[in-house]
């Protein structure tokens, strides 16, 4: 019986390779799009190599092949991705109807939400999903940012100290930590207070699960995307043994949401000011959602609210070290807007800090594309460029933001780039999407949580730059500390920082 195991394994591998080869042939035969340049090696073998190369080299390929006027298509292990960069294409993409070019349809494929978010089912048409999350993140959370800021600030301070206690202690009071782990833990602690309230956010076991969930979701979704649709349900059940955080997170959240729903229904209990309550209050406009439905939606929002800000923070810390003069001036800017306890009180009114964060995101984004849409039905741009059903279209984010046509000396970091240096005011803010800065997406699908993400990052950076000395651990170019997977640009294990509490000057109170 044991001797048959290798044979079974070989059969499964052969079947999988055959299925992938059939997809490659299928996509290669079907993909013919007017006015779109396909970037791939010729021949069947070349097409296979192009798809493998995409997994590890996509950001670099897009920078090399970028065309500011004409779309380019890259072969992926799934469908071809069509990348647009012209002003006309970007505008028409952002204004296309949801029932034709769908963000939700793409997200379902990307995150495998049915298996990674406790069985949630999204309609391809966003209007069918009620867009409750847009009201919660884009309106209610934005309105309450000033009220939430004191608890956010306290949580960031405590989480930073906790991270340093757990790090590797070196000479001269330095502590070395992994940059991404450090950023993820601080963001997780801060988000937990805003999402779930202080009680659950103070539970270390819950924080550990909540911090691991985005990584488990990412890995599970990636593995499932490589498998045929017919066997994904079985594979998902098997993967739960190794990646169990979704179920554990649901077990934590269901009692909380059920209790809040009961309190809302009876009118009892205290008033809550967090995302759970915002979702409960907003969902009543569409008919009361069940506790299970609310938890499912929160799982999706949680992934984005931890993963992307943490990646962005890693690059910001990297750039602060690389730009010591700008760091010093930002520190001075922060010190001019603090209360008697040396705490920044108007962190959203610091133009140089805002400009620095925007420049860091422009030059070092965590993803090379944005505004992804899946074609639910054929779509034709005004110049005749045509998309067929199931095509994926997106904007070449990194290449566009490094285009000399949009930014002078675009390859160089300029902390003042997004400011009016005469009046020392913001010329364009970090949280404002535009055709030249589509980091947050565009149009009605621009990230509704961008105002919160911007405020959170500013609070973290203001705390770190005011209270700590930070330097990169080790030498070497930025490229040696980051790697790419598909379109993402991710910090490697070599991306580490050293951090220590600032020395208090003798004359300080």
C-alpha positions as CSV (number, residue, x, y, z in Angstrom):
1,X,0.0,0.0,0.0
2,X,2.8,2.4,0.9
3,X,4.6,1.8,-2.4
4,X,1.5,3.1,-4.3
5,X,1.8,6.5,-2.7
6,X,4.5,7.8,-5.0
7,X,2.5,6.6,-8.0
8,X,-0.6,8.4,-6.8
9,X,1.4,11.6,-6.2
10,X,2.9,11.3,-9.6
11,X,-0.5,10.9,-11.2
12,X,-1.8,14.0,-9.3
13,X,1.2,16.1,-10.4
14,X,0.8,14.9,-14.0
15,X,-2.9,15.8,-14.0
16,X,-2.2,19.2,-12.6
17,X,0.5,19.9,-15.2
18,X,-1.9,18.7,-17.9
19,X,-4.6,21.0,-16.6
20,X,-2.2,24.0,-16.5
21,X,-0.9,23.2,-20.0
22,X,-4.5,23.1,-21.3
23,X,-5.2,26.5,-19.8
24,X,-2.0,27.9,-21.4
25,X,-3.0,26.6,-24.8
26,X,-6.6,27.9,-24.3
27,X,-5.6,31.4,-23.3
28,X,-2.9,31.6,-26.0
29,X,-5.4,30.6,-28.7
30,X,-8.2,32.8,-27.6
31,X,-6.3,36.0,-26.7
32,X,-6.4,38.3,-29.7
33,X,-7.2,41.9,-28.7
34,X,-7.2,44.9,-31.0
35,X,-4.7,47.7,-30.2
36,X,-3.2,45.6,-27.3
37,X,0.5,44.6,-27.4
38,X,1.1,41.1,-25.9
39,X,4.4,40.8,-24.0
40,X,5.5,37.1,-24.0
41,X,8.1,34.8,-25.5
42,X,7.0,33.0,-28.7
43,X,6.3,29.3,-28.9
44,X,4.4,27.0,-26.5
45,X,7.4,26.7,-24.2
46,X,7.9,30.4,-24.3
47,X,4.3,31.0,-23.3
48,X,4.8,28.7,-20.3
49,X,8.0,30.4,-19.3
50,X,6.3,33.8,-19.6
51,X,3.7,32.8,-17.1
52,X,6.2,31.5,-14.6
53,X,8.3,34.7,-15.1
54,X,5.2,36.8,-14.3
55,X,5.1,35.3,-10.8
56,X,8.6,36.5,-9.9
57,X,9.3,39.4,-12.2
58,X,6.0,41.2,-13.0
59,X,6.9,44.7,-11.5
60,X,10.2,44.8,-13.5
61,X,8.5,43.7,-16.7
62,X,5.9,46.4,-16.4
63,X,8.6,49.1,-15.9
64,X,10.5,47.8,-18.9
65,X,7.5,47.5,-21.2
66,X,5.5,50.5,-20.0
67,X,3.7,52.5,-22.8
68,X,2.0,55.7,-21.8
69,X,-0.5,55.5,-24.7
70,X,-1.1,51.9,-25.7
71,X,-2.2,49.0,-23.5
72,X,0.0,46.0,-23.0
73,X,-1.0,42.5,-22.0
74,X,1.0,40.1,-19.8
75,X,0.3,36.4,-19.6
76,X,-0.3,35.2,-16.0
77,X,-0.9,31.7,-14.7
78,X,-4.6,32.6,-15.2
79,X,-6.0,35.0,-17.8
80,X,-4.0,37.8,-19.5
81,X,-3.9,41.1,-17.6
82,X,-4.4,44.1,-19.8
83,X,-2.5,47.2,-18.5
84,X,-3.6,50.7,-19.4
85,X,-1.8,54.0,-18.8
86,X,-3.2,56.7,-21.1
87,X,-5.4,59.4,-19.6
88,X,-8.4,58.4,-21.8
89,X,-8.2,54.7,-21.0
90,X,-7.8,55.4,-17.2
91,X,-10.8,57.8,-17.2
92,X,-13.0,55.4,-19.1
93,X,-11.9,52.5,-16.9
94,X,-12.8,54.4,-13.8
95,X,-16.2,55.4,-15.1
96,X,-17.2,52.0,-16.6
97,X,-20.4,50.5,-15.2
98,X,-20.0,47.9,-12.5
99,X,-22.1,45.4,-14.3
100,X,-19.5,45.5,-17.2
101,X,-16.1,46.0,-15.5
102,X,-16.4,44.6,-12.0
103,X,-14.1,45.1,-9.0
104,X,-16.0,42.6,-7.0
105,X,-15.7,39.9,-9.6
106,X,-12.0,40.3,-9.7
107,X,-11.7,40.4,-5.9
108,X,-13.6,37.1,-5.7
109,X,-11.1,35.4,-7.9
110,X,-8.1,37.1,-6.2
111,X,-9.0,36.4,-2.6
112,X,-11.0,33.2,-3.1
113,X,-13.4,34.8,-0.6
114,X,-15.8,31.8,-0.6
115,X,-13.1,29.7,1.1
116,X,-11.1,32.3,2.9
117,X,-13.8,34.6,4.4
118,X,-16.1,32.0,6.0
119,X,-18.2,31.3,2.9
120,X,-19.1,34.9,1.9
121,X,-20.7,35.3,-1.5
122,X,-20.4,38.6,-3.3
123,X,-22.5,39.6,-6.4
124,X,-20.4,40.8,-9.3
125,X,-22.5,44.0,-9.3
126,X,-21.4,46.1,-6.3
127,X,-24.9,47.7,-6.0
128,X,-26.3,44.2,-5.2
129,X,-23.9,44.1,-2.2
130,X,-25.5,47.2,-0.8
131,X,-22.1,49.1,-0.7
132,X,-22.6,49.3,3.1
133,X,-18.8,49.1,3.6
134,X,-18.4,52.3,1.5
135,X,-20.7,54.2,3.9
136,X,-19.0,52.7,7.0
137,X,-15.4,53.4,5.8
138,X,-15.9,56.4,3.7
139,X,-18.4,58.3,5.8
140,X,-18.8,57.1,9.4
141,X,-15.2,56.2,10.1
142,X,-14.0,59.4,8.5
143,X,-16.4,61.5,10.6
144,X,-15.2,59.8,13.8
145,X,-11.4,60.0,13.1
146,X,-10.8,62.9,15.5
147,X,-12.7,61.1,18.3
148,X,-10.8,57.9,17.8
149,X,-7.4,59.6,17.6
150,X,-6.6,59.6,21.3
151,X,-7.2,55.8,21.7
152,X,-5.2,55.2,18.5
153,X,-2.3,57.2,19.7
154,X,-2.2,55.4,23.1
155,X,-2.5,52.0,21.4
156,X,0.4,52.8,18.9
157,X,2.6,53.9,21.8
158,X,1.9,50.7,23.8
159,X,2.2,48.4,20.8
160,X,5.6,49.9,19.9
161,X,6.9,49.4,23.4
162,X,5.6,45.8,23.3
163,X,7.4,45.1,20.0
164,X,10.7,46.4,21.3
165,X,10.4,44.2,24.4
166,X,10.1,41.2,22.2
167,X,12.9,42.1,19.8
168,X,16.6,41.3,19.7
169,X,18.4,43.6,22.1
170,X,21.7,44.9,21.0
171,X,24.4,47.2,22.5
172,X,23.7,50.9,23.2
173,X,20.0,50.3,23.8
174,X,19.3,49.3,20.2
175,X,16.6,46.7,19.5
176,X,16.5,44.9,16.1
177,X,13.2,43.8,14.6
178,X,11.9,42.5,11.3
179,X,10.4,45.5,9.6
180,X,7.2,43.9,8.3
181,X,6.5,42.0,11.5
182,X,7.0,45.3,13.5
183,X,4.7,47.2,11.1
184,X,2.1,44.5,11.1
185,X,1.9,44.2,14.8
186,X,1.5,48.0,15.4
187,X,-1.1,48.3,12.6
188,X,-3.0,45.2,14.0
189,X,-3.2,46.6,17.5
190,X,-4.4,50.0,16.3
191,X,-7.0,48.6,13.9
192,X,-8.3,46.2,16.5
193,X,-9.3,49.2,18.7
194,X,-11.0,50.9,15.8
195,X,-12.7,47.8,14.5
196,X,-13.7,45.9,17.7
197,X,-13.4,48.2,20.7
198,X,-10.9,48.2,23.6
199,X,-12.0,45.0,25.3
200,X,-11.3,42.6,22.5
201,X,-8.3,44.6,21.3
202,X,-6.7,44.1,24.7
203,X,-6.8,40.2,24.4
204,X,-3.2,39.1,23.3
205,X,-4.6,35.8,21.9
206,X,-7.0,37.6,19.7
207,X,-4.4,40.0,18.5
208,X,-2.2,37.1,17.6
209,X,-5.0,35.5,15.5
210,X,-6.0,38.8,13.9
211,X,-2.3,39.5,12.9
212,X,-1.9,36.1,11.3
213,X,-5.2,36.1,9.4
214,X,-4.1,38.3,6.4
215,X,-1.0,36.1,5.8
216,X,-3.1,32.9,6.1
217,X,-5.7,34.3,3.8
218,X,-3.0,35.4,1.2
219,X,-1.3,32.0,1.2
220,X,-4.6,30.0,1.1
221,X,-5.9,32.1,-1.8
222,X,-2.7,31.7,-3.7
223,X,-2.7,27.9,-3.4
224,X,-6.3,27.6,-4.4
225,X,-5.8,29.8,-7.5
226,X,-3.4,27.3,-8.8
227,X,-6.0,24.5,-8.6
228,X,-8.9,23.6,-10.9
229,X,-12.2,25.1,-9.7
230,X,-13.7,21.6,-9.3
231,X,-11.3,20.6,-6.5
232,X,-11.0,23.9,-4.7
233,X,-13.7,23.0,-2.1
234,X,-11.8,19.9,-1.1
235,X,-8.4,21.6,-1.1
236,X,-9.8,24.4,1.0
237,X,-11.0,22.0,3.7
238,X,-7.6,20.4,3.7
239,X,-5.8,23.7,4.0
240,X,-7.8,24.7,7.0
241,X,-5.7,22.3,9.1
242,X,-2.6,24.5,8.4
243,X,-4.3,27.8,8.0
244,X,-7.0,27.9,10.7
245,X,-7.1,31.6,11.6
246,X,-10.3,32.4,9.6
247,X,-12.3,29.9,11.7
248,X,-10.7,31.1,15.0
249,X,-11.3,34.7,14.1
250,X,-15.0,34.0,13.4
251,X,-15.2,32.3,16.8
252,X,-14.0,35.5,18.4
253,X,-16.2,37.9,16.4
254,X,-19.5,36.1,16.3
255,X,-20.3,36.5,20.1
256,X,-19.3,40.2,19.9
257,X,-21.5,40.9,16.9
258,X,-24.5,38.9,18.2
259,X,-24.3,40.8,21.5
260,X,-24.1,44.1,19.7
261,X,-27.1,43.2,17.5
262,X,-29.1,42.3,20.6
263,X,-28.2,45.5,22.3
264,X,-29.1,47.5,19.2
265,X,-32.5,45.7,19.0
266,X,-33.4,46.2,22.6
267,X,-31.9,49.6,23.0
268,X,-29.8,48.5,26.0
269,X,-26.1,48.6,26.7
270,X,-23.5,51.3,26.2
271,X,-23.0,53.3,23.1
272,X,-20.1,52.0,21.0
273,X,-18.0,53.8,18.5
274,X,-16.2,51.2,16.4
275,X,-16.5,49.5,13.0
276,X,-18.6,46.7,14.3
277,X,-21.3,49.1,15.5
278,X,-21.0,51.2,12.3
279,X,-21.7,48.1,10.2
280,X,-24.6,47.2,12.4
281,X,-26.1,50.7,12.2
282,X,-25.5,51.0,8.4
283,X,-26.8,47.5,7.5
284,X,-30.2,48.4,9.0
285,X,-30.7,50.7,6.0
286,X,-30.7,47.6,3.7
287,X,-32.6,45.4,6.1
288,X,-30.8,44.0,9.2
289,X,-27.8,41.9,8.3
290,X,-27.3,38.7,10.3
291,X,-24.3,38.5,12.6
292,X,-22.7,36.0,10.2
293,X,-23.0,38.4,7.3
294,X,-21.5,41.2,9.2
295,X,-18.5,39.1,10.4
296,X,-17.9,37.9,6.8
297,X,-17.8,41.5,5.5
298,X,-15.5,42.5,8.4
299,X,-13.1,39.7,7.5
300,X,-12.7,41.2,4.0
301,X,-12.1,44.7,5.3
302,X,-9.7,43.5,7.9
303,X,-7.4,41.9,5.4
304,X,-7.0,45.1,3.4
305,X,-6.7,47.3,6.6
306,X,-3.7,45.4,7.9
307,X,-1.9,44.1,4.9
308,X,-1.6,47.3,2.8
309,X,-0.9,49.8,5.6
310,X,1.8,47.5,7.0
311,X,3.6,47.2,3.6
312,X,3.3,51.0,3.1
313,X,4.8,51.6,6.6
314,X,7.8,49.4,5.9
315,X,8.7,51.5,2.8
316,X,8.1,54.8,4.8
317,X,10.6,53.6,7.5
318,X,13.0,52.7,4.8
319,X,12.7,56.1,3.1
320,X,13.0,58.0,6.5
321,X,16.3,56.3,7.0
322,X,17.4,57.1,3.4
323,X,16.3,60.8,3.7
324,X,17.8,62.0,7.1
325,X,17.5,65.7,6.4
326,X,13.8,65.4,5.5
327,X,13.3,63.3,8.6
328,X,14.8,66.0,10.8
329,X,12.6,68.7,9.3
330,X,9.5,66.5,9.7
331,X,10.5,66.0,13.3
332,X,10.7,69.8,13.7
333,X,7.3,70.2,12.0
334,X,5.7,67.7,14.4
335,X,7.2,69.5,17.4
336,X,5.5,72.8,16.4
337,X,2.1,71.2,16.6
338,X,2.1,69.4,20.0
339,X,0.3,69.9,23.2
340,X,1.8,70.3,26.7
341,X,2.6,66.5,26.8
342,X,4.5,66.7,23.5
343,X,1.7,64.8,21.6
344,X,0.9,65.9,18.1
345,X,-2.7,67.3,18.1
346,X,-3.2,68.1,14.5
347,X,-1.3,65.3,12.7
348,X,-3.4,65.7,9.6
349,X,-2.3,69.3,9.2
350,X,1.4,68.6,8.7
351,X,2.1,69.3,5.1
352,X,5.7,68.0,4.9
353,X,4.7,64.8,6.7
354,X,1.8,64.4,4.2
355,X,4.1,65.1,1.2
356,X,6.7,62.6,2.5
357,X,4.2,59.8,2.8
358,X,2.8,60.5,-0.7
359,X,6.3,60.6,-2.2
360,X,7.2,57.3,-0.5
361,X,4.1,55.7,-1.9
362,X,4.7,57.2,-5.3
363,X,8.3,56.0,-5.6
364,X,7.9,52.7,-3.6
365,X,4.4,51.4,-3.9
366,X,3.6,48.0,-2.5
367,X,1.9,46.9,-5.7
368,X,2.8,47.6,-9.4
369,X,-0.9,47.8,-10.6
370,X,-4.2,49.2,-9.3
371,X,-7.8,49.6,-10.3
372,X,-8.2,45.9,-11.3
373,X,-11.5,45.0,-13.0
374,X,-12.8,41.8,-14.5
375,X,-15.0,42.1,-17.6
376,X,-18.4,40.6,-16.9
377,X,-19.4,41.4,-20.5
378,X,-17.5,42.8,-23.5
379,X,-16.3,46.4,-23.3
380,X,-14.9,48.7,-25.9
381,X,-12.9,51.8,-25.2
382,X,-13.5,55.0,-27.3
383,X,-10.3,54.3,-29.4
384,X,-11.5,50.8,-30.3
385,X,-9.5,48.8,-27.8
386,X,-11.8,45.9,-26.9
387,X,-12.1,43.7,-23.8
388,X,-13.8,40.4,-24.0
389,X,-15.7,38.6,-21.2
390,X,-13.4,37.4,-18.4
391,X,-10.6,39.7,-19.4
392,X,-8.8,41.5,-16.6
393,X,-7.9,45.2,-17.0
394,X,-5.9,47.4,-14.7
395,X,-3.7,50.5,-14.4
396,X,0.1,50.2,-14.5
397,X,0.5,52.0,-11.1
398,X,4.3,51.9,-10.4
399,X,5.3,52.7,-14.0
400,X,2.8,55.5,-14.3
401,X,3.9,57.2,-11.1
402,X,7.5,57.0,-12.3
403,X,6.7,58.5,-15.7
404,X,8.7,61.7,-16.4
405,X,5.6,63.1,-18.2
406,X,3.8,63.2,-14.8
407,X,6.6,63.9,-12.4
408,X,9.9,65.8,-13.1
409,X,13.0,63.8,-12.1
410,X,10.6,61.0,-11.3
411,X,13.2,58.5,-10.3
412,X,14.4,60.7,-7.4
413,X,12.8,61.1,-4.0
414,X,11.7,64.7,-3.3
415,X,10.0,65.1,0.1
416,X,8.7,68.5,-1.0
417,X,7.3,67.3,-4.4
418,X,3.6,67.5,-3.3
419,X,3.9,70.9,-1.5
420,X,3.7,74.5,-2.5
421,X,7.2,75.5,-1.1
422,X,6.4,79.2,-1.2
423,X,3.4,78.9,1.2
424,X,4.6,75.6,2.7
425,X,1.1,74.1,2.3
426,X,-0.1,70.9,0.7
427,X,-0.5,71.0,-3.1
428,X,-2.0,67.5,-3.3
429,X,-2.7,65.3,-0.3
430,X,-1.6,61.7,0.3
431,X,-5.3,60.6,0.6
432,X,-6.3,62.3,-2.7
433,X,-6.5,59.9,-5.7
434,X,-5.8,61.3,-9.1
435,X,-5.0,60.1,-12.6
436,X,-1.3,60.7,-11.9
437,X,-1.6,59.1,-8.4
438,X,-4.1,56.3,-8.6
439,X,-2.7,54.5,-5.5
440,X,-6.1,54.4,-3.9
441,X,-7.9,53.5,-7.1
442,X,-10.1,56.0,-8.9
443,X,-13.7,57.1,-9.3
444,X,-16.5,55.6,-7.2
445,X,-14.3,52.6,-6.3
446,X,-11.5,54.7,-4.8
447,X,-10.6,53.1,-1.5
448,X,-13.2,54.3,1.0
449,X,-10.9,53.7,3.9
450,X,-8.1,55.9,2.6
451,X,-8.7,58.7,5.0
452,X,-8.4,56.4,8.0
453,X,-5.3,54.6,6.5
454,X,-3.6,58.0,5.9
455,X,-4.4,59.2,9.5
456,X,-3.2,55.9,11.0
457,X,0.1,56.0,9.1
458,X,0.7,59.6,10.1
459,X,0.1,58.9,13.8
460,X,2.5,55.9,13.7
461,X,5.2,57.8,11.9
462,X,4.8,60.9,14.1
463,X,5.2,58.7,17.2
464,X,8.2,56.8,15.9
465,X,10.0,59.8,14.5
466,X,9.4,61.9,17.7
467,X,10.2,59.2,20.3
468,X,12.7,56.9,18.6
469,X,16.0,56.7,16.6
470,X,15.6,54.3,13.7
471,X,18.1,52.9,11.3
472,X,18.2,50.1,8.8
473,X,19.9,46.9,10.0
474,X,22.6,45.9,7.5
475,X,23.8,47.6,4.3
476,X,22.9,47.1,0.7
477,X,20.5,48.5,-1.9
478,X,16.8,48.6,-1.4
479,X,16.4,45.9,-4.1
480,X,18.2,43.4,-1.8
481,X,15.6,43.9,0.9
482,X,12.5,43.5,-1.2
483,X,11.2,40.9,-3.7
484,X,8.1,40.6,-6.0
485,X,5.4,38.0,-6.2
486,X,2.9,38.5,-9.0
487,X,2.3,42.2,-9.0
488,X,3.2,42.8,-5.3
489,X,6.5,44.3,-4.0
490,X,7.1,42.7,-0.6
491,X,9.8,43.1,2.1
492,X,12.1,40.1,2.5
493,X,13.3,38.6,5.8
494,X,16.5,40.8,5.2
495,X,14.3,43.9,5.7
496,X,15.1,44.7,9.3
497,X,15.4,47.9,11.4
498,X,17.2,48.9,14.6
499,X,15.2,51.2,16.9
500,X,15.9,52.7,20.3
501,X,14.3,55.3,22.5
502,X,15.6,58.8,22.0
503,X,17.9,60.2,24.6
504,X,16.3,62.9,26.7
505,X,18.4,66.1,26.7
506,X,19.5,67.4,30.1
507,X,17.4,70.5,29.8
508,X,14.2,68.6,29.0
509,X,11.4,68.6,31.5
